[in-house]
Amino acid sequence: MANEWVEKSIKLAWGSDYLDQLMAIYPAIPGFREPLPRESKTKIEKSFSDKNEKDLLEAILSTRKEGYPFPIEHPYAALLGGLPQKTKKILLDKNPKLISTIAKVLYVIGFSDIIKGMGRAPDINRQMGPAFRQWLKKSFSNKKQYSFSSDLGNKDKAKITFFDGADTSIESYVHTVLKVNLTGLNFKRDLLVNVGGLIIVGEARFLSTSGGSQSRDIGNTLQFVETVNKANLENFRAIAIIDGVVWFNTSYKAIMSKVPESISVMSALLLEQYLQEIKNDRLKK
């Protein structure tokens, strides 16, 4: 039997202004950075002019804590940038060849482009992660039939209550309050909601390209849902909320069309309809 929510999602994606609607959830509008502080800029300029390679890298990497990126995409600069200051200093002291290699690239691009690179707009893809939860709060908090709370227990069955917290809080709540403990399965997900006494945990993904890590993301999400639902936990269920290329790419559509009916997977644009159907079914019991 065909998966109802997969079919609805494909129909939605192909039969409407799907991408226009999706932008309400994943707006993909680039952010902007404040200009580099004068003190930091002065330190970078001096070390650049003095050809002091180690000081140059340290001056640039020290701005990481204020949210400024390295001026160029470089794997070793990214590695160093994410480390504590003490560890970073030790590694810079011990690896002069690495310092020289990175510094040579910086000298080629020049001081003005170093500053421009550090001030570039944040990567849009990095902003997509929290977008779903932001949309949930914005879209549902002003509707009477929905509420947000840090406690999902003993709620009015006529209301749908979303857990109000970050993905890490969701995992803690599932383990410590709901006492759900499936071996090897973490619950750092995007959605936790009480619908008429049924707790639903969900993972939301937006896929812009096909292949590689995107395929693994789809597989991991579907496996998570299947594992939770196969456990037959009382009043606890998992769903997958997937959007983007998955509904257009031929290979992905074929995969989704074979998803069993027991796995609820859908576009985020269908989430409200899904939750309302669950609520109506629960009220009848």
C-alpha positions as CSV (number, residue, x, y, z in Angstrom):
1,M,0.0,0.0,0.0
2,A,1.3,3.5,-0.9
3,N,2.6,5.8,1.8
4,E,-0.2,8.5,2.1
5,W,2.1,11.3,3.3
6,V,4.8,10.6,0.7
7,E,2.2,10.8,-2.0
8,K,0.8,14.0,-0.6
9,S,4.2,15.5,-0.4
10,I,5.1,14.6,-4.1
11,K,1.7,16.0,-5.2
12,L,2.3,19.2,-3.2
13,A,5.8,19.7,-4.6
14,W,4.8,19.3,-8.2
15,G,1.3,20.8,-8.1
16,S,1.8,24.2,-6.4
17,D,4.3,27.0,-5.7
18,Y,6.0,24.6,-3.4
19,L,9.4,26.3,-3.3
20,D,7.8,29.7,-2.7
21,Q,5.9,28.3,0.2
22,L,9.0,26.5,1.5
23,M,10.8,29.8,1.8
24,A,8.5,30.7,4.7
25,I,10.2,27.8,6.6
26,Y,13.7,28.0,5.2
27,P,14.1,31.6,4.0
28,A,17.7,31.3,2.9
29,I,18.4,35.0,3.3
30,P,22.1,35.8,3.8
31,G,23.0,37.4,7.1
32,F,25.5,40.2,7.6
33,R,28.5,40.7,9.9
34,E,29.5,43.8,11.8
35,P,32.7,45.4,10.6
36,L,35.9,43.9,12.1
37,P,36.8,45.7,15.3
38,R,39.5,48.4,14.8
39,E,41.9,46.7,17.3
40,S,41.7,43.4,15.5
41,K,42.1,45.0,12.2
42,T,45.2,46.9,13.4
43,K,46.9,43.7,14.7
44,I,46.3,41.9,11.5
45,E,47.6,44.8,9.4
46,K,50.8,45.1,11.5
47,S,51.6,41.4,11.5
48,F,50.9,41.3,7.7
49,S,53.2,44.3,7.1
50,D,55.9,42.9,9.4
51,K,55.7,39.5,7.6
52,N,55.3,37.9,11.0
53,E,53.5,34.7,9.9
54,K,52.7,33.3,13.4
55,D,51.3,36.6,14.7
56,L,49.3,37.0,11.5
57,L,47.6,33.6,12.0
58,E,47.1,34.2,15.7
59,A,45.5,37.7,15.1
60,I,43.1,36.3,12.5
61,L,42.2,33.1,14.5
62,S,41.6,35.1,17.7
63,T,38.6,36.8,16.0
64,R,36.8,33.4,15.8
65,K,35.3,33.9,19.2
66,E,33.5,37.0,17.9
67,G,32.2,35.0,15.0
68,Y,34.5,36.1,12.2
69,P,35.6,33.3,9.7
70,F,39.0,32.7,8.4
71,P,39.4,34.8,5.2
72,I,39.7,31.7,3.0
73,E,38.3,28.2,3.1
74,H,41.2,26.1,4.5
75,P,40.9,22.8,6.3
76,Y,43.8,23.3,8.7
77,A,42.7,26.9,9.5
78,A,39.3,25.5,10.3
79,L,40.8,22.8,12.5
80,L,42.8,25.3,14.5
81,G,40.0,27.8,14.7
82,G,37.7,25.4,16.5
83,L,40.3,24.6,19.3
84,P,40.7,26.2,22.7
85,Q,43.2,29.1,22.8
86,K,45.7,27.2,24.8
87,T,45.7,24.2,22.4
88,K,45.8,26.5,19.4
89,K,48.9,28.2,20.7
90,I,50.7,24.9,21.4
91,L,50.0,23.7,17.9
92,L,51.1,26.9,16.2
93,D,54.4,26.7,18.2
94,K,55.0,23.1,17.1
95,N,54.0,23.4,13.4
96,P,56.0,26.1,11.7
97,K,55.6,24.5,8.2
98,L,51.9,24.7,8.5
99,I,52.0,28.4,9.5
100,S,54.2,29.2,6.6
101,T,52.0,27.3,4.1
102,I,48.8,29.2,5.2
103,A,50.6,32.5,5.5
104,K,51.9,32.3,1.9
105,V,48.3,32.1,0.7
106,L,47.3,35.1,2.8
107,Y,50.2,37.2,1.4
108,V,49.1,36.3,-2.1
109,I,45.5,37.5,-1.6
110,G,46.6,40.6,0.2
111,F,45.6,42.5,3.3
112,S,42.4,44.1,1.8
113,D,41.1,40.7,0.7
114,I,41.9,39.2,4.1
115,I,39.6,41.8,5.7
116,K,36.9,41.3,3.1
117,G,37.1,37.5,3.5
118,M,36.7,37.8,7.3
119,G,33.7,40.1,6.8
120,R,31.9,37.9,4.3
121,A,28.2,37.1,4.9
122,P,27.6,33.9,6.9
123,D,27.1,30.7,4.9
124,I,23.4,30.4,4.2
125,N,23.5,26.6,4.6
126,R,24.7,27.1,8.2
127,Q,21.6,29.1,8.9
128,M,19.2,26.4,7.7
129,G,19.6,24.2,10.8
130,P,17.6,26.3,13.3
131,A,15.2,27.7,10.6
132,F,12.7,24.9,11.1
133,R,12.3,25.5,14.9
134,Q,12.1,29.2,14.4
135,W,9.3,28.7,11.9
136,L,7.5,26.4,14.3
137,K,7.4,29.1,17.0
138,K,6.5,31.9,14.6
139,S,3.8,29.9,12.8
140,F,2.0,28.1,15.7
141,S,2.5,30.2,18.8
142,N,-0.3,32.7,17.7
143,K,-2.9,30.0,17.0
144,K,-5.3,29.1,19.8
145,Q,-5.3,25.4,19.2
146,Y,-1.5,25.2,19.8
147,S,0.8,25.9,22.7
148,F,4.5,25.8,23.6
149,S,5.7,24.4,27.0
150,S,8.8,23.0,28.6
151,D,6.5,20.2,30.0
152,L,4.4,18.0,27.8
153,G,2.7,16.1,30.5
154,N,-1.0,16.3,31.3
155,K,-1.9,18.7,28.6
156,D,-5.3,19.7,27.3
157,K,-6.2,17.1,24.7
158,A,-7.9,19.7,22.6
159,K,-4.6,21.5,22.2
160,I,-1.4,20.5,20.4
161,T,1.6,21.3,22.6
162,F,5.1,21.7,21.2
163,F,8.1,21.2,23.4
164,D,9.8,24.6,23.9
165,G,13.5,24.0,23.8
166,A,16.6,23.3,21.7
167,D,17.4,20.0,20.1
168,T,19.7,19.1,23.0
169,S,16.9,19.8,25.5
170,I,14.7,17.5,23.5
171,E,17.1,14.6,24.0
172,S,17.4,15.3,27.7
173,Y,13.6,15.5,28.1
174,V,13.0,12.3,26.2
175,H,15.5,10.4,28.3
176,T,14.9,11.9,31.8
177,V,11.2,12.8,31.8
178,L,9.6,10.5,29.3
179,K,12.0,7.7,30.2
180,V,12.5,6.6,26.6
181,N,15.9,4.8,26.3
182,L,16.5,3.0,23.0
183,T,20.1,1.7,23.0
184,G,22.4,3.6,20.7
185,L,19.8,6.1,19.6
186,N,20.1,9.8,20.4
187,F,17.1,12.2,20.3
188,K,18.8,15.4,19.3
189,R,16.0,16.2,16.9
190,D,14.0,19.2,15.7
191,L,10.4,18.5,16.9
192,L,8.8,17.1,20.1
193,V,5.0,17.6,20.4
194,N,2.1,16.2,22.4
195,V,-0.9,15.5,20.3
196,G,-3.8,14.3,22.4
197,G,-1.5,12.3,24.7
198,L,0.7,10.9,21.9
199,I,4.2,12.2,22.0
200,I,5.8,12.7,18.5
201,V,9.5,13.2,18.0
202,G,10.5,14.4,14.5
203,E,13.6,15.2,12.5
204,A,13.5,18.0,9.9
205,R,15.8,18.2,6.9
206,F,16.1,20.4,3.9
207,L,18.2,18.9,1.1
208,S,19.4,21.2,-1.7
209,T,21.5,18.7,-3.6
210,S,21.6,15.0,-4.3
211,G,24.2,12.3,-3.6
212,G,26.9,11.9,-0.9
213,S,26.0,13.1,2.5
214,Q,22.5,14.1,1.5
215,S,21.7,10.4,0.7
216,R,23.1,9.4,4.1
217,D,21.0,12.1,5.8
218,I,17.8,10.6,4.2
219,G,18.8,7.1,5.2
220,N,19.7,8.1,8.8
221,T,16.4,10.0,9.2
222,L,14.3,7.1,7.9
223,Q,16.2,4.6,10.0
224,F,15.7,6.7,13.1
225,V,11.9,6.8,12.5
226,E,11.7,3.1,11.8
227,T,13.7,2.2,14.9
228,V,11.5,4.3,17.2
229,N,8.3,3.0,15.7
230,K,9.3,-0.7,15.7
231,A,10.0,-0.4,19.4
232,N,6.2,0.0,19.9
233,L,6.6,2.4,22.8
234,E,3.3,3.4,24.4
235,N,2.1,6.8,23.2
236,F,5.5,7.6,21.5
237,R,6.1,7.9,17.8
238,A,8.7,9.3,15.4
239,I,8.2,11.1,12.0
240,A,10.5,12.4,9.3
241,I,10.0,15.9,7.9
242,I,12.0,16.2,4.6
243,D,12.0,18.9,2.0
244,G,13.9,20.0,-1.1
245,V,15.3,18.0,-3.9
246,V,14.1,14.8,-2.4
247,W,10.6,15.3,-4.0
248,F,12.1,16.1,-7.5
249,N,15.2,13.8,-7.9
250,T,14.1,10.6,-9.7
251,S,16.2,8.3,-7.5
252,Y,15.1,9.9,-4.3
253,K,11.4,9.9,-5.4
254,A,11.8,6.1,-6.0
255,I,13.2,5.6,-2.5
256,M,10.5,7.7,-0.9
257,S,7.8,5.9,-2.8
258,K,9.0,2.6,-1.3
259,V,8.9,3.9,2.3
260,P,6.3,1.7,4.1
261,E,3.1,3.2,5.4
262,S,4.2,2.7,9.0
263,I,6.8,5.4,8.5
264,S,5.4,8.9,8.5
265,V,7.5,11.1,6.2
266,M,6.3,14.3,4.7
267,S,7.0,17.9,3.7
268,A,7.0,20.4,6.6
269,L,4.2,22.2,4.7
270,L,2.0,19.2,5.5
271,L,2.9,19.1,9.2
272,E,-0.2,21.0,10.5
273,Q,-2.5,18.8,8.5
274,Y,-0.8,15.7,9.9
275,L,-1.0,16.9,13.5
276,Q,-4.7,17.8,13.2
277,E,-5.5,14.4,11.8
278,I,-3.7,12.7,14.7
279,K,-5.5,15.0,17.2
280,N,-9.0,14.2,15.7
281,D,-8.2,10.5,15.8
282,R,-7.1,10.7,19.5
283,L,-10.2,12.7,20.5
284,K,-12.5,10.0,19.1
285,K,-10.9,7.4,21.5
